[in-house]
Amino acid sequence: MATISNELLERLRCPETAQALREATPEVLARANAELARGALVNHDGKLLTTPLEAALVTADGARLYPVQDGIPMLLIGEAVRAAAGTFSAR
């Protein structure tokens, strides 16, 4: 389920760290949505996320997740969700 073309994805970078981004796997989305269900998924700006994630981009180190809404990645530092230890790493 590609939400973003591979050509575009190769060019996108984390606005905070300049790391490459990859699409979140279904497992990563499930872990993030489990955090959301517990009321523990907060973005960099301190806003509690309340809408389940259907797609997201993750930094190469798995430390940050950027929601994708209607096919548009929210690549603003304030929109980034920082991972609890290993939450967004591919396993």
Secondary structure, DSSP 4 states (H G I P E B T S, - for coil): --SS-HHHHHH-B-TTT--BEEEPPHHHHHHHHHHHHTT--BBTTSPBP-SPPS-EEEETTS-EEEEEETTEE---GGG-EEPSTTTTS--
